[in-house]
Amino acid sequence: MLVVADGEESRELLEEMILLWGGVCLAVSSGSEALMRARQALAEACRFDLIIIDLNRTCARGAAAARTLAGETALAATPILFLNGEPCPPPESTALPGAFCVEKPLRLVDLQDAVSKVLCGRVFGFPRRTKAWLSTGKAPVSQRILLVEDSPVNQKLVQTLFGKRGHQVATTENGREALELLARETYDIILVDMQMPLMDGVELTQIIRRGEGLRSDPQIPIIGVTAHAWDEDREHFLAAGLNHCVTKPFKIQELLALVERYAKQEGAEDK
């Protein structure tokens, strides 16, 4: 997928969303750059399946990018998905064949659903933005979550999407900073990247389980996230004291559902 967004933060967030469900994308800031990249891909016989254009408040740059790309004959059959802050469809898209739209503010499930429908050829017109970001039945119990993750993009993504479910997410970049927070604050659950500088997830988990100088319960649920999918790696992480280990790439809604499942278990034990 080719993502066109003039804001750096928007590009990073969209790229991270796509990567989380296993997609591959290239993010650029303008229509001219997108056209250059699209031509390069065509020359290498590796065309993009979808172009995603983030319309800013004025819609000028996004619409110009769409016209630039649509004017390229070789890209005429490539579908375009607009992300629009105004009710869909945007006026600029009506003259563009193969253009679709999803409304902002954007939730991961909205983007994933729209992309899958467009790529599977099941969309005829402009899909409505789905109302439910995650269907879990009853409203979740708000959780105080500590996210130990050295990627600012991942931090923002989790804070944004978990916040929409009513959870409070505190972030820290490594295990040492996490221990400083745990010495002052209490949390309901911890999400930790197992590969981090200074102090990795294994060492952090082992220290938490010993409960030395921490305010939180030493048996607090800890969910680890890792890029290592080997069984021996997972066994090593679980032996350190993790409750659960999630392998990248993963769907953010699955991670959220896992967190809320632990919340329900804790709530049941308290009754």
PATIKE-216628 format. One record per residue (C-alpha): x, y, z. Coordinates in steps of 0.5 Angstrom, whole numbers. Layout:
N
- X | Y | Z
...
//
This chain:
271
- 0 | 0 | 0
- 2 | 7 | -1
- 0 | 12 | 4
- 0 | 20 | 2
- 0 | 24 | 8
- 3 | 31 | 9
- 4 | 31 | 17
- 9 | 27 | 20
- 5 | 24 | 26
- -1 | 22 | 21
- 4 | 18 | 17
- 7 | 15 | 22
- 1 | 13 | 26
- -2 | 10 | 19
- 4 | 6 | 18
- 4 | 3 | 25
- -3 | 1 | 24
- -2 | -2 | 17
- 4 | -6 | 20
- 0 | -8 | 26
- -5 | -13 | 22
- 1 | -15 | 18
- 1 | -10 | 12
- 6 | -7 | 8
- 6 | 0 | 6
- 11 | 6 | 4
- 9 | 13 | 7
- 10 | 19 | 3
- 9 | 27 | 4
- 6 | 29 | -3
- 3 | 27 | -9
- 9 | 28 | -13
- 13 | 24 | -8
- 8 | 19 | -9
- 8 | 19 | -16
- 15 | 18 | -16
- 15 | 12 | -12
- 9 | 9 | -16
- 13 | 9 | -22
- 19 | 6 | -19
- 15 | 0 | -16
- 11 | -1 | -23
- 18 | -1 | -26
- 20 | -6 | -22
- 14 | -10 | -23
- 11 | -9 | -16
- 5 | -4 | -16
- 2 | -2 | -10
- -5 | -5 | -9
- -8 | 1 | -6
- -7 | 8 | -5
- -9 | 12 | 2
- -9 | 19 | 2
- -10 | 23 | 8
- -14 | 29 | 7
- -12 | 35 | 11
- -17 | 41 | 14
- -17 | 44 | 7
- -17 | 38 | 3
- -12 | 42 | -2
- -6 | 38 | -2
- -10 | 31 | -1
- -14 | 32 | -7
- -8 | 35 | -11
- -5 | 28 | -10
- -10 | 24 | -12
- -11 | 28 | -18
- -4 | 27 | -20
- -4 | 20 | -18
- -10 | 19 | -22
- -7 | 22 | -28
- -2 | 17 | -29
- -5 | 12 | -34
- -1 | 6 | -31
- -5 | 7 | -24
- -12 | 8 | -27
- -14 | 2 | -24
- -11 | 3 | -17
- -16 | 4 | -12
- -16 | 10 | -8
- -18 | 11 | -1
- -19 | 18 | 2
- -19 | 19 | 10
- -23 | 25 | 11
- -25 | 29 | 17
- -31 | 31 | 13
- -37 | 27 | 12
- -36 | 22 | 6
- -35 | 23 | 0
- -31 | 29 | -1
- -32 | 33 | -7
- -26 | 32 | -10
- -26 | 24 | -10
- -33 | 24 | -15
- -29 | 25 | -21
- -24 | 20 | -19
- -25 | 12 | -21
- -24 | 7 | -16
- -24 | 12 | -10
- -27 | 11 | -4
- -27 | 14 | 3
- -27 | 13 | 11
- -29 | 18 | 16
- -24 | 21 | 21
- -23 | 21 | 27
- -20 | 14 | 25
- -20 | 8 | 29
- -16 | 2 | 27
- -22 | -3 | 26
- -25 | 3 | 21
- -19 | 3 | 17
- -18 | -5 | 17
- -25 | -6 | 15
- -25 | -1 | 9
- -18 | -3 | 6
- -20 | -11 | 6
- -27 | -9 | 3
- -23 | -5 | -2
- -18 | -10 | -4
- -23 | -16 | -4
- -27 | -12 | -9
- -34 | -12 | -4
- -34 | -4 | -4
- -39 | -1 | -9
- -39 | 7 | -7
- -37 | 10 | 0
- -37 | 5 | 6
- -40 | 8 | 12
- -35 | 9 | 18
- -37 | 3 | 23
- -39 | 6 | 30
- -37 | 0 | 34
- -29 | 0 | 35
- -29 | -6 | 38
- -35 | -11 | 39
- -34 | -14 | 46
- -41 | -13 | 49
- -41 | -10 | 56
- -37 | -4 | 57
- -30 | -5 | 60
- -28 | -4 | 66
- -23 | 2 | 66
- -16 | 0 | 67
- -9 | 3 | 69
- -4 | 1 | 64
- 3 | 1 | 64
- 6 | 1 | 57
- 14 | 0 | 57
- 16 | 1 | 50
- 21 | 5 | 46
- 18 | 7 | 40
- 14 | 13 | 41
- 9 | 11 | 35
- 7 | 5 | 39
- 6 | 9 | 45
- 2 | 14 | 41
- -2 | 8 | 38
- -4 | 4 | 44
- -5 | 11 | 48
- -10 | 13 | 43
- -14 | 6 | 41
- -14 | 4 | 49
- -16 | 11 | 51
- -22 | 10 | 46
- -24 | 4 | 51
- -24 | 8 | 57
- -17 | 6 | 59
- -11 | 10 | 62
- -4 | 9 | 59
- 2 | 11 | 62
- 8 | 10 | 58
- 16 | 9 | 59
- 21 | 8 | 54
- 25 | 2 | 58
- 25 | -2 | 64
- 29 | 2 | 69
- 24 | 8 | 68
- 18 | 3 | 69
- 21 | 1 | 76
- 22 | 8 | 78
- 14 | 9 | 76
- 12 | 2 | 79
- 16 | 5 | 86
- 11 | 11 | 86
- 5 | 9 | 82
- 0 | 3 | 82
- -3 | -1 | 76
- -7 | -6 | 74
- -4 | -9 | 68
- 3 | -8 | 65
- 5 | -9 | 57
- 12 | -9 | 56
- 16 | -10 | 49
- 21 | -16 | 51
- 27 | -13 | 47
- 29 | -6 | 49
- 35 | -2 | 51
- 38 | -1 | 58
- 34 | -6 | 61
- 30 | -12 | 57
- 23 | -15 | 59
- 26 | -21 | 62
- 30 | -17 | 67
- 24 | -12 | 68
- 19 | -18 | 69
- 24 | -22 | 74
- 25 | -16 | 78
- 17 | -14 | 79
- 16 | -21 | 81
- 20 | -21 | 87
- 16 | -15 | 89
- 22 | -11 | 92
- 20 | -3 | 93
- 14 | -3 | 88
- 7 | -1 | 90
- 4 | -5 | 85
- 2 | -12 | 86
- 8 | -17 | 85
- 3 | -22 | 81
- 0 | -16 | 77
- -1 | -19 | 70
- 4 | -18 | 65
- 3 | -18 | 58
- 10 | -19 | 53
- 10 | -17 | 46
- 16 | -20 | 42
- 18 | -20 | 35
- 21 | -27 | 36
- 16 | -33 | 34
- 21 | -39 | 36
- 18 | -43 | 42
- 24 | -43 | 46
- 24 | -36 | 46
- 17 | -36 | 48
- 18 | -41 | 54
- 24 | -37 | 56
- 19 | -31 | 57
- 14 | -34 | 60
- 19 | -38 | 65
- 21 | -30 | 67
- 14 | -29 | 70
- 10 | -27 | 64
- 2 | -28 | 64
- 2 | -28 | 56
- 6 | -27 | 50
- 4 | -24 | 44
- 8 | -24 | 37
- 9 | -19 | 32
- 5 | -17 | 28
- -1 | -17 | 31
- -8 | -14 | 31
- -9 | -8 | 36
- -16 | -10 | 37
- -13 | -17 | 39
- -9 | -14 | 44
- -14 | -10 | 47
- -19 | -16 | 48
- -13 | -20 | 52
- -12 | -14 | 56
- -20 | -13 | 58
- -20 | -21 | 59
- -15 | -20 | 65
- -19 | -14 | 67
- -25 | -19 | 68
- -21 | -24 | 71
- -19 | -19 | 76
- -26 | -16 | 77
- -29 | -23 | 78
- -23 | -25 | 84
- -25 | -18 | 87
- -32 | -20 | 88
//
